Amino acid sequence: MTTKKKKLSNYEYFIKADTSPYRGEWVVIAKQKIVGHGKDAEKVYKQANKKYKNEEISLAKVPEEQTLILKFFK
């Protein structure tokens, strides 16, 4: 029996990925990987959107320093 690996959303991938090489830059995520990065958000988004037209893509800013993200449960 084979088990399928759960597909992460772009947000889930971003939270778990090592983005340290991209500190201070914008990253574009598609297909569970970083597909573009740079200082100009519009430019990197347009390039990725052209290449990954049929995919859901996300744009995120990688902070200069570490950021703690907490998830609260009720």
HTML snippet that shows the backbone in 3Dmol.js (N, CA, C, O; Angstrom):
<script src="https://3Dmol.org/build/3Dmol-min.js"></script>
<div id="view" style="width:600px;height:400px;position:relative"></div>
<script>
const pdb = `
ATOM      1  N   MET A   1       0.845  -1.171   0.000  1.00  0.00           N
ATOM      2  CA  MET A   1       0.000   0.000   0.000  1.00  0.00           C
ATOM      3  C   MET A   1       0.893   1.238   0.000  1.00  0.00           C
ATOM      4  O   MET A   1       1.816   1.345   0.806  1.00  0.00           O
ATOM      5  N   THR A   2       0.613   2.165  -0.904  1.00  0.00           N
ATOM      6  CA  THR A   2       1.375   3.403  -0.949  1.00  0.00           C
ATOM      7  C   THR A   2       0.563   4.518  -0.317  1.00  0.00           C
ATOM      8  O   THR A   2      -0.659   4.572  -0.453  1.00  0.00           O
ATOM      9  N   THR A   3       1.255   5.397   0.368  1.00  0.00           N
ATOM     10  CA  THR A   3       0.575   6.542   0.958  1.00  0.00           C
ATOM     11  C   THR A   3       0.988   7.792   0.202  1.00  0.00           C
ATOM     12  O   THR A   3       2.156   7.982  -0.138  1.00  0.00           O
ATOM     13  N   LYS A   4       0.014   8.628  -0.049  1.00  0.00           N
ATOM     14  CA  LYS A   4       0.295   9.876  -0.749  1.00  0.00           C
ATOM     15  C   LYS A   4       0.789  10.918   0.236  1.00  0.00           C
ATOM     16  O   LYS A   4       0.277  11.041   1.348  1.00  0.00           O
ATOM     17  N   LYS A   5       1.780  11.656  -0.190  1.00  0.00           N
ATOM     18  CA  LYS A   5       2.298  12.745   0.612  1.00  0.00           C
ATOM     19  C   LYS A   5       1.323  13.915   0.506  1.00  0.00           C
ATOM     20  O   LYS A   5       0.911  14.286  -0.593  1.00  0.00           O
ATOM     21  N   LYS A   6       0.956  14.495   1.647  1.00  0.00           N
ATOM     22  CA  LYS A   6       0.023  15.615   1.655  1.00  0.00           C
ATOM     23  C   LYS A   6       0.658  16.804   0.944  1.00  0.00           C
ATOM     24  O   LYS A   6       1.790  17.189   1.234  1.00  0.00           O
ATOM     25  N   LYS A   7      -0.085  17.367   0.022  1.00  0.00           N
ATOM     26  CA  LYS A   7       0.391  18.532  -0.704  1.00  0.00           C
ATOM     27  C   LYS A   7       0.232  19.763   0.190  1.00  0.00           C
ATOM     28  O   LYS A   7      -0.858  20.051   0.684  1.00  0.00           O
ATOM     29  N   LEU A   8       1.322  20.471   0.384  1.00  0.00           N
ATOM     30  CA  LEU A   8       1.293  21.674   1.208  1.00  0.00           C
ATOM     31  C   LEU A   8       0.756  22.856   0.402  1.00  0.00           C
ATOM     32  O   LEU A   8       0.979  22.954  -0.804  1.00  0.00           O
ATOM     33  N   SER A   9       0.055  23.738   1.081  1.00  0.00           N
ATOM     34  CA  SER A   9      -0.325  24.989   0.430  1.00  0.00           C
ATOM     35  C   SER A   9       0.939  25.842   0.299  1.00  0.00           C
ATOM     36  O   SER A   9       1.952  25.557   0.938  1.00  0.00           O
ATOM     37  N   ASN A  10       0.877  26.867  -0.515  1.00  0.00           N
ATOM     38  CA  ASN A  10       2.027  27.762  -0.653  1.00  0.00           C
ATOM     39  C   ASN A  10       2.402  28.373   0.697  1.00  0.00           C
ATOM     40  O   ASN A  10       3.582  28.517   1.017  1.00  0.00           O
ATOM     41  N   TYR A  11       1.395  28.726   1.477  1.00  0.00           N
ATOM     42  CA  TYR A  11       1.652  29.309   2.806  1.00  0.00           C
ATOM     43  C   TYR A  11       2.352  28.298   3.709  1.00  0.00           C
ATOM     44  O   TYR A  11       3.338  28.635   4.363  1.00  0.00           O
ATOM     45  N   GLU A  12       1.855  27.068   3.750  1.00  0.00           N
ATOM     46  CA  GLU A  12       2.475  26.032   4.585  1.00  0.00           C
ATOM     47  C   GLU A  12       3.914  25.777   4.150  1.00  0.00           C
ATOM     48  O   GLU A  12       4.795  25.579   4.987  1.00  0.00           O
ATOM     49  N   TYR A  13       4.149  25.782   2.847  1.00  0.00           N
ATOM     50  CA  TYR A  13       5.506  25.589   2.348  1.00  0.00           C
ATOM     51  C   TYR A  13       6.405  26.744   2.802  1.00  0.00           C
ATOM     52  O   TYR A  13       7.523  26.519   3.267  1.00  0.00           O
ATOM     53  N   PHE A  14       5.916  27.968   2.666  1.00  0.00           N
ATOM     54  CA  PHE A  14       6.696  29.153   3.044  1.00  0.00           C
ATOM     55  C   PHE A  14       7.078  29.116   4.522  1.00  0.00           C
ATOM     56  O   PHE A  14       8.213  29.434   4.878  1.00  0.00           O
ATOM     57  N   ILE A  15       6.144  28.733   5.376  1.00  0.00           N
ATOM     58  CA  ILE A  15       6.403  28.691   6.814  1.00  0.00           C
ATOM     59  C   ILE A  15       7.486  27.667   7.146  1.00  0.00           C
ATOM     60  O   ILE A  15       8.282  27.899   8.056  1.00  0.00           O
ATOM     61  N   LYS A  16       7.536  26.552   6.441  1.00  0.00           N
ATOM     62  CA  LYS A  16       8.472  25.475   6.747  1.00  0.00           C
ATOM     63  C   LYS A  16       9.797  25.571   5.985  1.00  0.00           C
ATOM     64  O   LYS A  16      10.781  24.946   6.382  1.00  0.00           O
ATOM     65  N   ALA A  17       9.832  26.334   4.913  1.00  0.00           N
ATOM     66  CA  ALA A  17      11.019  26.372   4.045  1.00  0.00           C
ATOM     67  C   ALA A  17      12.157  27.180   4.672  1.00  0.00           C
ATOM     68  O   ALA A  17      11.924  28.103   5.453  1.00  0.00           O
ATOM     69  N   ASP A  18      13.375  26.820   4.317  1.00  0.00           N
ATOM     70  CA  ASP A  18      14.547  27.610   4.702  1.00  0.00           C
ATOM     71  C   ASP A  18      14.671  28.757   3.707  1.00  0.00           C
ATOM     72  O   ASP A  18      15.149  28.571   2.588  1.00  0.00           O
ATOM     73  N   THR A  19      14.242  29.930   4.120  1.00  0.00           N
ATOM     74  CA  THR A  19      14.283  31.095   3.247  1.00  0.00           C
ATOM     75  C   THR A  19      15.457  32.017   3.576  1.00  0.00           C
ATOM     76  O   THR A  19      15.532  33.134   3.065  1.00  0.00           O
ATOM     77  N   SER A  20      16.368  31.555   4.424  1.00  0.00           N
ATOM     78  CA  SER A  20      17.491  32.403   4.839  1.00  0.00           C
ATOM     79  C   SER A  20      18.334  32.942   3.679  1.00  0.00           C
ATOM     80  O   SER A  20      18.860  34.048   3.796  1.00  0.00           O
ATOM     81  N   PRO A  21      18.488  32.219   2.573  1.00  0.00           N
ATOM     82  CA  PRO A  21      19.265  32.795   1.469  1.00  0.00           C
ATOM     83  C   PRO A  21      18.584  34.009   0.811  1.00  0.00           C
ATOM     84  O   PRO A  21      19.215  34.736   0.044  1.00  0.00           O
ATOM     85  N   TYR A  22      17.297  34.220   1.114  1.00  0.00           N
ATOM     86  CA  TYR A  22      16.521  35.277   0.464  1.00  0.00           C
ATOM     87  C   TYR A  22      16.144  36.409   1.418  1.00  0.00           C
ATOM     88  O   TYR A  22      15.201  37.152   1.143  1.00  0.00           O
ATOM     89  N   ARG A  23      16.856  36.553   2.523  1.00  0.00           N
ATOM     90  CA  ARG A  23      16.518  37.591   3.512  1.00  0.00           C
ATOM     91  C   ARG A  23      16.437  38.969   2.856  1.00  0.00           C
ATOM     92  O   ARG A  23      17.327  39.385   2.115  1.00  0.00           O
ATOM     93  N   GLY A  24      15.341  39.656   3.157  1.00  0.00           N
ATOM     94  CA  GLY A  24      15.128  40.995   2.620  1.00  0.00           C
ATOM     95  C   GLY A  24      14.603  41.010   1.191  1.00  0.00           C
ATOM     96  O   GLY A  24      14.443  42.082   0.608  1.00  0.00           O
ATOM     97  N   GLU A  25      14.336  39.857   0.624  1.00  0.00           N
ATOM     98  CA  GLU A  25      13.851  39.772  -0.753  1.00  0.00           C
ATOM     99  C   GLU A  25      12.418  39.247  -0.789  1.00  0.00           C
ATOM    100  O   GLU A  25      11.897  38.711   0.189  1.00  0.00           O
ATOM    101  N   TRP A  26      11.815  39.422  -1.943  1.00  0.00           N
ATOM    102  CA  TRP A  26      10.511  38.834  -2.219  1.00  0.00           C
ATOM    103  C   TRP A  26      10.730  37.470  -2.847  1.00  0.00           C
ATOM    104  O   TRP A  26      11.618  37.301  -3.682  1.00  0.00           O
ATOM    105  N   VAL A  27       9.921  36.496  -2.445  1.00  0.00           N
ATOM    106  CA  VAL A  27       9.983  35.170  -3.051  1.00  0.00           C
ATOM    107  C   VAL A  27       8.619  34.829  -3.639  1.00  0.00           C
ATOM    108  O   VAL A  27       7.576  35.225  -3.119  1.00  0.00           O
ATOM    109  N   VAL A  28       8.661  34.089  -4.727  1.00  0.00           N
ATOM    110  CA  VAL A  28       7.440  33.588  -5.351  1.00  0.00           C
ATOM    111  C   VAL A  28       7.446  32.077  -5.189  1.00  0.00           C
ATOM    112  O   VAL A  28       8.440  31.409  -5.475  1.00  0.00           O
ATOM    113  N   ILE A  29       6.319  31.552  -4.725  1.00  0.00           N
ATOM    114  CA  ILE A  29       6.198  30.124  -4.452  1.00  0.00           C
ATOM    115  C   ILE A  29       5.136  29.523  -5.363  1.00  0.00           C
ATOM    116  O   ILE A  29       4.037  30.058  -5.507  1.00  0.00           O
ATOM    117  N   ALA A  30       5.496  28.390  -5.976  1.00  0.00           N
ATOM    118  CA  ALA A  30       4.565  27.615  -6.796  1.00  0.00           C
ATOM    119  C   ALA A  30       5.012  26.163  -6.745  1.00  0.00           C
ATOM    120  O   ALA A  30       6.208  25.878  -6.683  1.00  0.00           O
ATOM    121  N   LYS A  31       4.076  25.269  -6.770  1.00  0.00           N
ATOM    122  CA  LYS A  31       4.364  23.828  -6.800  1.00  0.00           C
ATOM    123  C   LYS A  31       5.307  23.396  -5.667  1.00  0.00           C
ATOM    124  O   LYS A  31       6.204  22.577  -5.866  1.00  0.00           O
ATOM    125  N   GLN A  32       5.086  23.960  -4.490  1.00  0.00           N
ATOM    126  CA  GLN A  32       5.848  23.604  -3.283  1.00  0.00           C
ATOM    127  C   GLN A  32       7.343  23.873  -3.434  1.00  0.00           C
ATOM    128  O   GLN A  32       8.173  23.097  -2.962  1.00  0.00           O
ATOM    129  N   LYS A  33       7.673  24.972  -4.093  1.00  0.00           N
ATOM    130  CA  LYS A  33       9.076  25.381  -4.175  1.00  0.00           C
ATOM    131  C   LYS A  33       9.151  26.874  -4.480  1.00  0.00           C
ATOM    132  O   LYS A  33       8.197  27.474  -4.975  1.00  0.00           O
ATOM    133  N   ILE A  34      10.292  27.450  -4.176  1.00  0.00           N
ATOM    134  CA  ILE A  34      10.529  28.847  -4.492  1.00  0.00           C
ATOM    135  C   ILE A  34      10.946  28.907  -5.959  1.00  0.00           C
ATOM    136  O   ILE A  34      11.945  28.306  -6.356  1.00  0.00           O
ATOM    137  N   VAL A  35      10.175  29.633  -6.751  1.00  0.00           N
ATOM    138  CA  VAL A  35      10.407  29.665  -8.191  1.00  0.00           C
ATOM    139  C   VAL A  35      10.959  31.001  -8.678  1.00  0.00           C
ATOM    140  O   VAL A  35      11.246  31.163  -9.864  1.00  0.00           O
ATOM    141  N   GLY A  36      11.106  31.953  -7.767  1.00  0.00           N
ATOM    142  CA  GLY A  36      11.670  33.250  -8.126  1.00  0.00           C
ATOM    143  C   GLY A  36      11.923  34.071  -6.893  1.00  0.00           C
ATOM    144  O   GLY A  36      11.285  33.869  -5.860  1.00  0.00           O
ATOM    145  N   HIS A  37      12.867  35.010  -6.996  1.00  0.00           N
ATOM    146  CA  HIS A  37      13.150  35.889  -5.860  1.00  0.00           C
ATOM    147  C   HIS A  37      13.836  37.146  -6.360  1.00  0.00           C
ATOM    148  O   HIS A  37      14.427  37.158  -7.439  1.00  0.00           O
ATOM    149  N   GLY A  38      13.752  38.203  -5.566  1.00  0.00           N
ATOM    150  CA  GLY A  38      14.412  39.451  -5.912  1.00  0.00           C
ATOM    151  C   GLY A  38      13.901  40.588  -5.056  1.00  0.00           C
ATOM    152  O   GLY A  38      13.014  40.405  -4.223  1.00  0.00           O
ATOM    153  N   LYS A  39      14.471  41.769  -5.268  1.00  0.00           N
ATOM    154  CA  LYS A  39      14.106  42.960  -4.490  1.00  0.00           C
ATOM    155  C   LYS A  39      12.841  43.644  -5.006  1.00  0.00           C
ATOM    156  O   LYS A  39      12.177  44.358  -4.255  1.00  0.00           O
ATOM    157  N   ASP A  40      12.501  43.434  -6.271  1.00  0.00           N
ATOM    158  CA  ASP A  40      11.343  44.080  -6.899  1.00  0.00           C
ATOM    159  C   ASP A  40      10.174  43.092  -6.947  1.00  0.00           C
ATOM    160  O   ASP A  40      10.161  42.173  -7.765  1.00  0.00           O
ATOM    161  N   ALA A  41       9.204  43.291  -6.071  1.00  0.00           N
ATOM    162  CA  ALA A  41       8.076  42.359  -5.945  1.00  0.00           C
ATOM    163  C   ALA A  41       7.308  42.211  -7.262  1.00  0.00           C
ATOM    164  O   ALA A  41       6.988  41.095  -7.673  1.00  0.00           O
ATOM    165  N   GLU A  42       7.020  43.312  -7.911  1.00  0.00           N
ATOM    166  CA  GLU A  42       6.239  43.255  -9.150  1.00  0.00           C
ATOM    167  C   GLU A  42       6.981  42.481 -10.240  1.00  0.00           C
ATOM    168  O   GLU A  42       6.380  41.686 -10.961  1.00  0.00           O
ATOM    169  N   LYS A  43       8.268  42.713 -10.353  1.00  0.00           N
ATOM    170  CA  LYS A  43       9.070  42.042 -11.381  1.00  0.00           C
ATOM    171  C   LYS A  43       9.118  40.528 -11.167  1.00  0.00           C
ATOM    172  O   LYS A  43       8.900  39.763 -12.106  1.00  0.00           O
ATOM    173  N   VAL A  44       9.403  40.090  -9.929  1.00  0.00           N
ATOM    174  CA  VAL A  44       9.504  38.643  -9.688  1.00  0.00           C
ATOM    175  C   VAL A  44       8.144  37.969  -9.816  1.00  0.00           C
ATOM    176  O   VAL A  44       8.055  36.829 -10.270  1.00  0.00           O
ATOM    177  N   TYR A  45       7.083  38.670  -9.417  1.00  0.00           N
ATOM    178  CA  TYR A  45       5.743  38.111  -9.553  1.00  0.00           C
ATOM    179  C   TYR A  45       5.369  37.939 -11.022  1.00  0.00           C
ATOM    180  O   TYR A  45       4.861  36.889 -11.415  1.00  0.00           O
ATOM    181  N   LYS A  46       5.616  38.958 -11.829  1.00  0.00           N
ATOM    182  CA  LYS A  46       5.270  38.885 -13.249  1.00  0.00           C
ATOM    183  C   LYS A  46       6.047  37.779 -13.959  1.00  0.00           C
ATOM    184  O   LYS A  46       5.486  37.060 -14.785  1.00  0.00           O
ATOM    185  N   GLN A  47       7.340  37.639 -13.639  1.00  0.00           N
ATOM    186  CA  GLN A  47       8.147  36.584 -14.255  1.00  0.00           C
ATOM    187  C   GLN A  47       7.601  35.206 -13.909  1.00  0.00           C
ATOM    188  O   GLN A  47       7.481  34.344 -14.779  1.00  0.00           O
ATOM    189  N   ALA A  48       7.270  34.997 -12.635  1.00  0.00           N
ATOM    190  CA  ALA A  48       6.740  33.697 -12.209  1.00  0.00           C
ATOM    191  C   ALA A  48       5.353  33.448 -12.791  1.00  0.00           C
ATOM    192  O   ALA A  48       5.035  32.328 -13.190  1.00  0.00           O
ATOM    193  N   ASN A  49       4.534  34.486 -12.839  1.00  0.00           N
ATOM    194  CA  ASN A  49       3.184  34.347 -13.372  1.00  0.00           C
ATOM    195  C   ASN A  49       3.216  33.963 -14.844  1.00  0.00           C
ATOM    196  O   ASN A  49       2.366  33.203 -15.310  1.00  0.00           O
ATOM    197  N   LYS A  50       4.182  34.479 -15.567  1.00  0.00           N
ATOM    198  CA  LYS A  50       4.330  34.147 -16.986  1.00  0.00           C
ATOM    199  C   LYS A  50       4.732  32.676 -17.156  1.00  0.00           C
ATOM    200  O   LYS A  50       4.232  31.987 -18.045  1.00  0.00           O
ATOM    201  N   LYS A  51       5.635  32.208 -16.299  1.00  0.00           N
ATOM    202  CA  LYS A  51       6.151  30.843 -16.401  1.00  0.00           C
ATOM    203  C   LYS A  51       5.180  29.800 -15.829  1.00  0.00           C
ATOM    204  O   LYS A  51       5.099  28.680 -16.335  1.00  0.00           O
ATOM    205  N   TYR A  52       4.452  30.168 -14.783  1.00  0.00           N
ATOM    206  CA  TYR A  52       3.550  29.238 -14.079  1.00  0.00           C
ATOM    207  C   TYR A  52       2.100  29.694 -14.205  1.00  0.00           C
ATOM    208  O   TYR A  52       1.397  29.808 -13.202  1.00  0.00           O
ATOM    209  N   LYS A  53       1.654  29.952 -15.419  1.00  0.00           N
ATOM    210  CA  LYS A  53       0.308  30.487 -15.682  1.00  0.00           C
ATOM    211  C   LYS A  53      -0.809  29.653 -15.082  1.00  0.00           C
ATOM    212  O   LYS A  53      -1.791  30.197 -14.578  1.00  0.00           O
ATOM    213  N   ASN A  54      -0.668  28.347 -15.131  1.00  0.00           N
ATOM    214  CA  ASN A  54      -1.751  27.459 -14.692  1.00  0.00           C
ATOM    215  C   ASN A  54      -1.602  26.996 -13.249  1.00  0.00           C
ATOM    216  O   ASN A  54      -2.345  26.121 -12.802  1.00  0.00           O
ATOM    217  N   GLU A  55      -0.668  27.560 -12.525  1.00  0.00           N
ATOM    218  CA  GLU A  55      -0.424  27.178 -11.134  1.00  0.00           C
ATOM    219  C   GLU A  55      -0.834  28.301 -10.187  1.00  0.00           C
ATOM    220  O   GLU A  55      -0.827  29.477 -10.550  1.00  0.00           O
ATOM    221  N   GLU A  56      -1.187  27.915  -8.976  1.00  0.00           N
ATOM    222  CA  GLU A  56      -1.425  28.910  -7.937  1.00  0.00           C
ATOM    223  C   GLU A  56      -0.059  29.391  -7.465  1.00  0.00           C
ATOM    224  O   GLU A  56       0.773  28.588  -7.043  1.00  0.00           O
ATOM    225  N   ILE A  57       0.171  30.690  -7.534  1.00  0.00           N
ATOM    226  CA  ILE A  57       1.444  31.229  -7.075  1.00  0.00           C
ATOM    227  C   ILE A  57       1.200  32.220  -5.944  1.00  0.00           C
ATOM    228  O   ILE A  57       0.151  32.862  -5.869  1.00  0.00           O
ATOM    229  N   SER A  58       2.185  32.327  -5.076  1.00  0.00           N
ATOM    230  CA  SER A  58       2.097  33.235  -3.931  1.00  0.00           C
ATOM    231  C   SER A  58       3.359  34.072  -3.865  1.00  0.00           C
ATOM    232  O   SER A  58       4.442  33.621  -4.238  1.00  0.00           O
ATOM    233  N   LEU A  59       3.205  35.297  -3.386  1.00  0.00           N
ATOM    234  CA  LEU A  59       4.315  36.220  -3.215  1.00  0.00           C
ATOM    235  C   LEU A  59       4.461  36.513  -1.732  1.00  0.00           C
ATOM    236  O   LEU A  59       3.475  36.809  -1.057  1.00  0.00           O
ATOM    237  N   ALA A  60       5.679  36.435  -1.223  1.00  0.00           N
ATOM    238  CA  ALA A  60       5.910  36.690   0.204  1.00  0.00           C
ATOM    239  C   ALA A  60       7.229  37.431   0.385  1.00  0.00           C
ATOM    240  O   ALA A  60       8.180  37.227  -0.369  1.00  0.00           O
ATOM    241  N   LYS A  61       7.269  38.281   1.383  1.00  0.00           N
ATOM    242  CA  LYS A  61       8.496  39.010   1.725  1.00  0.00           C
ATOM    243  C   LYS A  61       9.210  38.242   2.829  1.00  0.00           C
ATOM    244  O   LYS A  61       8.617  37.929   3.861  1.00  0.00           O
ATOM    245  N   VAL A  62      10.485  37.941   2.605  1.00  0.00           N
ATOM    246  CA  VAL A  62      11.286  37.260   3.622  1.00  0.00           C
ATOM    247  C   VAL A  62      11.882  38.347   4.514  1.00  0.00           C
ATOM    248  O   VAL A  62      12.558  39.247   4.017  1.00  0.00           O
ATOM    249  N   PRO A  63      11.641  38.275   5.821  1.00  0.00           N
ATOM    250  CA  PRO A  63      12.161  39.315   6.716  1.00  0.00           C
ATOM    251  C   PRO A  63      13.688  39.325   6.773  1.00  0.00           C
ATOM    252  O   PRO A  63      14.341  38.313   6.515  1.00  0.00           O
ATOM    253  N   GLU A  64      14.237  40.480   7.112  1.00  0.00           N
ATOM    254  CA  GLU A  64      15.684  40.633   7.249  1.00  0.00           C
ATOM    255  C   GLU A  64      16.227  39.760   8.383  1.00  0.00           C
ATOM    256  O   GLU A  64      17.313  39.190   8.285  1.00  0.00           O
ATOM    257  N   GLU A  65      15.446  39.671   9.455  1.00  0.00           N
ATOM    258  CA  GLU A  65      15.852  38.889  10.625  1.00  0.00           C
ATOM    259  C   GLU A  65      14.816  37.811  10.886  1.00  0.00           C
ATOM    260  O   GLU A  65      13.753  37.789  10.265  1.00  0.00           O
ATOM    261  N   GLN A  66      15.134  36.922  11.805  1.00  0.00           N
ATOM    262  CA  GLN A  66      14.205  35.852  12.137  1.00  0.00           C
ATOM    263  C   GLN A  66      12.908  36.424  12.704  1.00  0.00           C
ATOM    264  O   GLN A  66      12.901  37.446  13.391  1.00  0.00           O
ATOM    265  N   THR A  67      11.823  35.738  12.398  1.00  0.00           N
ATOM    266  CA  THR A  67      10.512  36.110  12.882  1.00  0.00           C
ATOM    267  C   THR A  67       9.878  34.893  13.534  1.00  0.00           C
ATOM    268  O   THR A  67       9.947  33.786  12.998  1.00  0.00           O
ATOM    269  N   LEU A  68       9.267  35.098  14.679  1.00  0.00           N
ATOM    270  CA  LEU A  68       8.572  34.018  15.363  1.00  0.00           C
ATOM    271  C   LEU A  68       7.108  34.090  14.987  1.00  0.00           C
ATOM    272  O   LEU A  68       6.467  35.124  15.178  1.00  0.00           O
ATOM    273  N   ILE A  69       6.571  33.004  14.454  1.00  0.00           N
ATOM    274  CA  ILE A  69       5.162  32.926  14.074  1.00  0.00           C
ATOM    275  C   ILE A  69       4.480  31.923  14.983  1.00  0.00           C
ATOM    276  O   ILE A  69       4.879  30.761  15.049  1.00  0.00           O
ATOM    277  N   LEU A  70       3.462  32.368  15.675  1.00  0.00           N
ATOM    278  CA  LEU A  70       2.750  31.513  16.603  1.00  0.00           C
ATOM    279  C   LEU A  70       1.367  31.197  16.056  1.00  0.00           C
ATOM    280  O   LEU A  70       0.738  32.030  15.404  1.00  0.00           O
ATOM    281  N   LYS A  71       0.910  30.007  16.324  1.00  0.00           N
ATOM    282  CA  LYS A  71      -0.439  29.607  15.960  1.00  0.00           C
ATOM    283  C   LYS A  71      -1.181  29.323  17.256  1.00  0.00           C
ATOM    284  O   LYS A  71      -0.747  28.502  18.064  1.00  0.00           O
ATOM    285  N   PHE A  72      -2.286  29.999  17.448  1.00  0.00           N
ATOM    286  CA  PHE A  72      -3.056  29.845  18.664  1.00  0.00           C
ATOM    287  C   PHE A  72      -4.218  28.894  18.429  1.00  0.00           C
ATOM    288  O   PHE A  72      -4.875  28.941  17.388  1.00  0.00           O
ATOM    289  N   PHE A  73      -4.460  28.045  19.394  1.00  0.00           N
ATOM    290  CA  PHE A  73      -5.567  27.086  19.330  1.00  0.00           C
ATOM    291  C   PHE A  73      -6.594  27.459  20.369  1.00  0.00           C
ATOM    292  O   PHE A  73      -6.247  27.910  21.461  1.00  0.00           O
ATOM    293  N   LYS A  74      -7.853  27.273  20.037  1.00  0.00           N
ATOM    294  CA  LYS A  74      -8.938  27.547  20.995  1.00  0.00           C
ATOM    295  C   LYS A  74      -9.340  26.272  21.666  1.00  0.00           C
ATOM    296  O   LYS A  74     -10.236  26.274  22.510  1.00  0.00           O
TER     297      LYS A  74
END
`;
const viewer = $3Dmol.createViewer("view");
viewer.addModel(pdb, "pdb");
viewer.setStyle({}, {cartoon: {color: "spectrum"}});
viewer.zoomTo();
viewer.render();
</script>
